[in-house]
Amino acid sequence: MYNYFTNINFLHAVIAFLVAQVVGSALAVGSVELFPALAQYPDATFEVLRGGPNLLVILWFLYDMHKKQVDIGEDFRNILRQITLGDMAAITIFNILAGLFSIYGIIYAAVSFMPSDALSQMSGSNGLAGSTTLVGLLIGGFVAVILAPPAEEFIFRGLLFIRLQKYLPLWGSMVLSSVLFAAIHFSISAVTTFLFALTLCVVVYKTKNIALAIVLHAINNGFVSLFQVASELFSKPGNDEMSLAQISTQFYSIGLPCLLGALALAVYLIRKRGFLQLDKPFLTVQA
């Protein structure tokens, strides 16, 4: 697939992406109309609207690859020839730990330093998707694990990162495509979203394999979705408010250990596994 994105007609792909956003959203709205029961789950409706465009983006790229006789399965078959399971696990755990530290750190900083009235406004707002429900989380998990990884990898690591290398230095194309990736996610942990995207750029460049990025992306999103579902299932009703002392305890008992674990894995990947030696493939034997 790497060569496919190197030679793709950029304008055609951008037009297809924009059409997918419009048509996909329209189809998603239509599906919500067909199933009025979804109206009682605003977050589920939001996830359906998010998934529609992703589905059409995937279908367009698969159609175009099929038309150009691209062997999509070859990338998936080559994954374990290009990287060890240990390195895949290390990359995945690094991103999860970095993300957890970022979330706990941001919450701790917000509670510690923001004015109380601003915090009250934030806690009283449920955002675009409204209150969280199990139905919404399950639909969101499907979108995050099945639809988002291929759609976003085709766009950000394929269309943008690979094509931008024709106009920018390698690190410039990595940084710009990763900034755009972080920007569209509207995440409170934008820094770790950017870092995750940067990690996937390195993976794609070293292996020339978009499928590996899709798999790593899906595994990462799967862990996040499982964490969200577990939190919803096991959280106690009426126990949303936490004191500064409790938040501080969680930051020091969970957030900081996550940071230390992420740093240890980063050192391991860079020094022992040559992660940032971009001109060399991944080591295929575990150290």
C-alpha angles and dihedrals in degrees: 000000000000093000090046091059092044090060101031120127099252096201093050091050093049091049090049090050093051092046089049090055093053099039094038092052091048092051091047091052089050092052090051089052090052091053105042090173086078088069089081089058106058092175091053090052089050091052092049089053089050094048099050097070091042091055093052092047089054093047093050094050092045090050092048092047091049090050090052092045095243112170099227093178092060092072092052092047091052097051098095091043090059104041137019123243087240092060091045089053092047092051092047095047091046091056093045093049092046090050093050092049090050093051095046091044094051092047092048092048092046094050092044100047111019121093114261094240091055090050091051091054091049094048091048092054120084095191128225096321098049122219119354119254132180091241090053092048092050093049089043090051091054091050092045097048104032107026109024100054099057094037094049095041092050090051105035106028095027112034098024109028097040095041094044089061087075091063106026138043113268096260090044091057090046094051097043095048090046093050090052090048092052092045095057093051097063088209126166085222095055092149093060091042087055090047091050090052091048090052091053090049089056091048092051094046095049095045102026083222122129091181091065090055090049091053094047090047092050093048091050093049090045092058091048092049093048090050091051093048092047091049090052094047097046103032115111117240114251092016097107097109115085129185123236088250092056092047090047090051091051092048093053096038098041111010099051095044087051089054092050091048092049091049091049091051091046091054091047094050095045101040103030102029102033093236095163096043090104096179091060130066122241116282107259095204119070115240 
